[in-house]
Amino acid sequence: MAPSTGRDLSDPTFRASVIELCGALAYGELVGFFTIVHDAQTAPRLAYRVALAKVASNEFTQYERLVGRIEELGGDPEEAMAPFTASFDEWVRRTPPSSWLEGLMKVYAGNTLASDFYREISAYVDPQTRDLVKEVLQDSGQAEFAAQELRQAIADDPAIAGRLALFGRRLIGEALSQAQRVAADRDAITMLLVDDGSGHGADLAEMTQIFARITQGHTDRMEALGLSA
């Protein structure tokens, strides 16, 4: 793979692909904001609500940064996000947590899977956008908060481990399905990922490795909780 450079943005097709990636991320951050706000409302302790409110505020800030980048590149934020609303909303619909702990698992395992996918794609964009994506996808504290609470809950009641592991396996199945659908259905995203002979993008072997790395990351996170993936 040849790394992308800032000069690539002079290519309208490449620029459109970068705008589309930012649109996907921006809508993901917006969904994350609303999800965290909902989780905060159902949290069993006031301290949890305060902690999650801070995380939600950060999510919205990152959304605004991505919207700003879309506008810098000459795109319309709403148009850039529109192609991804159905897939993100479907992910939310198909993976409803049935408890506070499953909600934390969705944060810890599910949301991080999506971040891994878009972090992989960011390797193929211009340096300025790549740096922004890396900053946006950094854990704002939500995943670590979820991990700490899950570890404590499992230590207090080992019987819940099996149910959480099962939910974690469901999350990765749905997340990989959605990621593959986005990569296949969106021509602009495909153009970023797949080398068409230009020297930019990944070949089939690298594409396989991308999804293998995402899967391994999920396995490592589950094992860090003492759960099987």
N, C-alpha and C positions, 0 to 999 in steps of 0.2 A: 504494500500500500504506500502511495506517495502522500505525504501530509498536505493538507489544504493550506493555502496562504490567503492573506487579505486580498490579493489581486484577483482571486477567484470570484469575488463579489461583483466584478465588472460583467460577469456572465449572468444574464437575466435568469436563466434556468437555475443556476446554482443559487443565486440570491433568493429566488422563490422557494427553493428547498430549505434554505436556512430560515426563512420567515415561517415556513410551515412547521419546522421543528420547534421554533420558539412558540408558535401557536399551540402545539401539543403540550409543551411544558407549562405554558401560561394557564391553560385550562386545567391541567393537572394540579397546579398550585391553588387555583380557585376552588376546585373540588376538595382539595386537602383542607383549605381554610374552613369551608362549611362543615366538613366532616369532624374536624377538631372542635369547632364550636358546639356541634351536637354532642360529641363525646364529653365535653366539659360540662354540659348541662346534666348529663346522666352520671357523672363521676360520684362515687360514694363518699368523698371527703372534699371539704372546701379547699384544702391545700392542693388537691389534684386539679380542681377547677381553675385555680389561680395559675398553676404551672401550665396547664393546657391553653389558657387564654394568652399567655405570653408566646407560646409556640404558634398559635393561630395568627397573632399579630405579625410574627416573622413570615409566615406563609403568605400573607397578603402583601407584605413588602416585596417579597420575591416575585410575586405575580406582577406587581407594578414595574419592577425592573425588566421583566421579560416583555411586557407591553411596550415599555420605552424602547427596547431594542427593536421590536417589530416596527415601530414608527420610525426609528432611525434608518431602517433599511427600506423605508418607503411603503411598508405594508399597512393594512387595516387590521387592528387587533381582533375585532369581532369576526371578520372573514377568515383570519388565520386560525382562530380557535374552532370555528364552526365544524370542520370535517372530523373533529375528534370528540365532539360532545357525546355522540351516540356510544362510542366504544368505552369512554370513561364512565358514562352513566350506566352502561350495561355491567361493567365491572362492579360498580357499587351495588347494583340490583342483585347480581348473582352471588355476592359474597356478604350477605347481611350477618353481622355478628349477633349471636343469641344471648350474649352476656357481656358484662364489662371486661372480663378477661379475654374473650374472643375479640372484642374491639381493640384491646391492646395488642393482641396477636396480629390483627390486620394491619395495625400501624407498624409493628416491629418487622413482620415478615412480608406482608403484602405490599405496602407502600415502598419498602426498600427494594423489592423486586423491580417495580416500575422505575425507580431511580437508577438501578443498575442498567436497565435497558437503555434509557436515554443517555446515561453517561457513556455507554459504548458508542452510541451514534455520534456523540459530540466529538469523537476523535476525527471525524470526517468533515468538520466545518471549519470556518475561518478562525484564526487564533482569538480574536476579540470575543466572538460568540462562544467559543470553546471555554474560555476563562469564565465567562458569565455563567454558563451551564454548570461548570464545576462548583462555582460558588453557590448557585441556587440549590444544587442537589446535596450540598453538605448537610449533615444532620443538624437540625436546629435545636436538638435536645429531645425531640419527641420520641425517637427510636430508643435512645438510652433510657429515658423515663419509662417507656413501655417494658424494656428488657429488665430493669430493676424490679418493677412491680410483678412481672411474670415469674422471675426467679424466686421472689419471696413467696408468691402464691403457691408455686409448685412445692417449695420447701415446707410450707405450712400444711399442704394437702396434696401429697403425691398422687392421689387418685385422679386428679384433674389432668395429669400429664397426657394420658392417652387421648382424651377429648381434644386437647389443644394441639397435639401432634396431628390428629386427623384433620382438624380445621386448617393447619398449616399446609398439609398436602393438598387440600382443596384450593387453597390460595395460590399455590404455585401452578397448579393445573390451569386455573382460570387466567392467571397473569400471563403465562407463556402463550396461551391461546390468543389473548388480546394483543400481545406484543407481536406475534407472528401475523395476525390479521392486519395490524397497522402497517407492518413492514411490507406486506404483500399488496394491500389495497391502495395505499397512497403512493402514486408514482413519484412524487417529489421526495418522499422519504426513501423510497427504493433507489432513486438516483444518488442519494447521499451514500447509501450503504454498498451498492453493488458496482464493481468495477466493470464499465462497459468498454474497456479498451483504452480509456483515457489515462490510466495509471492512478486514478483516484478511486477509492472505494475498496471493498473487500471481495475476494474470490469466494467460491463455494466453501473451501476448507476453512477460511477465516470466519465466514458466517456461522458454520457449525461450531467453531470455537467460541464465538460470541455467546451463543445460547448455552454452551457447556459451562462457560464462566458464570453466567447468570444463575444456572442451576446449582453450581458448586457453592456460590455465595449464599444461596438459600440454605443449602445443607449445612454449611458452617454456622450460620446464625441459629439454626434449629439445634445443632449439637451444643452450641454455647449455652443453651437453656437446659441441656440434658435430655432433649427430645430427638426422636428419630425423624428423618425427613421423608 
